[in-house]
Amino acid sequence: MSALIDIRDVSKTYEMGTETTVRALDGVSLQIEQGDYVAVMGPSGSGKSTLMNLIGCLDTPSTGSYVLNGREVSKMVDDELAQIRNREIGFIFQTFNLLPRADAIQNVELPLVYAGVPRKERHTRAEKALDSVGLGSRKHHRPNEMSGGQRQRVAIARALVNGPSILLADEPTGNLDSGTSRQIMELIDELNEAGATIVVITHEHEIAARLPRQISVLDGRIVSDVVRA
């Protein structure tokens, strides 16, 4: 049985002007199985953000193959990529990316709106997702009425609501204090223990150290891939 994420010899280049080519990824191969809990690390400019964009179907490789949950996505056009993102991937961002004028339940419902889910079902599923992150009692509060940790919990509920194949967390504790960061990572731990496949993009060693698998990226290449015993 193939891996949930199967990346083979992927490179990504960008044309910077007429004479400069930047190779952001250089022959990367990576397999992630269902239920894995993975940290992707690297300094600024290492290629980890480009790798995240490819895993999240926000971009496509220049060369190589990327198969997500049995579907080859490396050659998909924008509309197909948008469908894959909505169905297969739940995004958790450092800056939360919540709609300021919408309350918590409306923010969580947003992926379901794009998916064409009927209103009543949207509401039920969004309530369940908020309950799962401990925010059922805050469903009618707007982002400016919540703490940073609560806003990130809303973002996590939004990522979960479509039942994605993978959760992709980009610096999920980057805007939080240490105590709140610990609480959010404990919640993400629990999601993995419940069966979620999670990839965390981070530059924080203490965050990566708690995950069972750590992948380090440097100069567009994977330089280490360590599974903790």
N, C-alpha and C positions, 0 to 999 in steps of 0.2 A: 504494500500500500504506500502511495507516494506521500511525501511530507505536505503539511498544510501550506507552508511557504517553501517554494523550491526555486532558488535563484542560482543560475548557472552561468559562470564566466561573463558577468555583466560589467559593462563599462558605460560611463556617462561622460560625454564631452560637451563643452559649451564654447561657442564662438564668441570671443570678446573682440569686437572690431573685425577688421578685414584680415589681419595677419596673426592674431593670437588665438590659440586654442588651449582651453583649460580642461584637463582630464580630472574630473571630480571623483570618479570611481574607475578603478583599473583592474579588471578581471576578477571581480568579486563572485565567490560562490558561497551559498549559505542555505542551510535547510533548517526549518523550524517545525516541530511536530505539534499536533493538537495537544493542548494542555501545558506547553512549555512556558517558562517564565524567564525572560531574557532581558539583560541590560546591554545596550549598545553604547559604548563609550568612545570618547576621542576629543582632542582639543579643537578649538575653532579652526576651521579650514581642513579638518581631517577627512571629511567626506561623510560623516555620520548623518548630517542633515539631508544630504542627497540620498543616502541609503534609506532614510526614513521616508522621504518623498516617494521613492520607488516602491517600498513596501506598502505605503498607504495609497498607491495608485494616483498620486498627485502629479506624477511624471512618469515617463517611460524610458527604458534604457536606450542608449545609442547602439549598443551591440549586446548580444547574449539573450538569455531566456529567463522569464519570470512566470512561474505557474503558481496561482493562488487558488487553493481549494479545488484543484483539478482543472482550472481554466487558465489558458495562456493569455496573460494580460499585456505582455510586452509590445504587442502590435495593435492594441486596441486604440480606437479613436476616442475623442473627448467624451462623447455621449455615453459610450460603453464604459469608460473609466468612471464617469459619474455614477452610473448604475451600480458598478462594483463597489465603489466607496460607500454608497448608501446601504447596500445589502450586506457587505462582508466585513466592513471595518468601522469600529467605534473609535473616534478620536478624542483624546484628552489633552488639552493645550495648557501651556504655562500661564497664559493670559485669560483663561476660562472661555473667552469668545461667546459670552452670553449676550442676548438682546436686552439692552438696559430698560426698555419700556415694557417688556413682557415679564410676567411672573414666572416662578419656577416651573410650574406645570406646563405653561406655554413654551418655555425654552426646551423642556424635555420632549415635548410633542413634535418639535420641528422636523427631525428626520422622518417621522411618520407622515407628516404633511407631504414631504417630498416623495414619499413612497406611495402616496395615494390611499392611505389607510382611512377608513371611515371615522368620523368625528368621535362617536361614542367609544369605539375600540381604542382610538388614540388616547382618549382621556383615561380609560381603564389601565392601559399599558403604562402610561406616564405616571399614574399614581403608584402602580406597583414598583416601578423603577425608583421613584423617590422614597418609597417605604424601604426598599432594599439598601439605600445608603443612609437611612436614619433621618430623612427629612420630610416625612409624610405630613408633619404638622406645620411645615413652612411652605407648602405648595403654592400659596397665594401671595408670597412675598417676592418683591422684585430684587434684582441683584444688589441695589444700593441699600437694601434693608437687611442684608446678610453679611456675615464675616467672610474673609477670604477663604477659610476652610469650608464654609457652607456653600460658597459659590463654586468651589472645586467639586464638592459633592454633587451639586446640580449638574455640572459638566460631566461627571462620571455617570450619573443617571441617564443623561442624554446619550452618552456613548453606548450604554447598555440596552437602550429601549428597543432597538431593532433586532436584538439577538444576534450580534455580529459574530463572525468566525474568529476575529482577532481584535483585541484592544491595543491601540497604539498610543502610548503616553509620551508626549514630548515635554521633557523637563516638568513633570507634573507638580513638583513642590517648589519650583523656582521662585515663586512670588509669595511664599508662605514662611512664617517663622518656624523655628525648629520643632516646637511642640506640635503645631498644626501639621507640619510636614510628616512627623512620625504617625499621627493619626490617619492621614491620607494614605501613607504607605501601608499601614496596617489594614486599611480598607481594601487596597489593591491586592495585598497578600491574600485576604479572604476571598476575593473574586477568583484568584488563581486556584486556591484550594477547592473552590466550588466547580472548577473545571475550565475557567476562561483561559485562553491563550493570550499572553500579554507580552508586548515588547515595550520596554522603557528606554527612551533616549535620554541620556544624562551625562553631565560632566562631573557629577558629584560622586566621589569614590565611596562615601558612606552609604549612599543610596544603592549603588551598584553592588556593594559588598553583601547586601541582604538578599540578593537574588541568586538562585542556584546556578545560573549560567551567565557569564560575562564575556562579551565580544568587544574587542578593542580595535578601533579603526585609526589608521594613520596614513597620510598621503594617498588616500583613495583605495587602500588595501586593508584587508583583515589581517592584523598582525598577531592576534591571539584569540582563542576561543576556548574558554575554560569552563568546565562543569564542576561545580563543587560537590565533593563526595558527601 
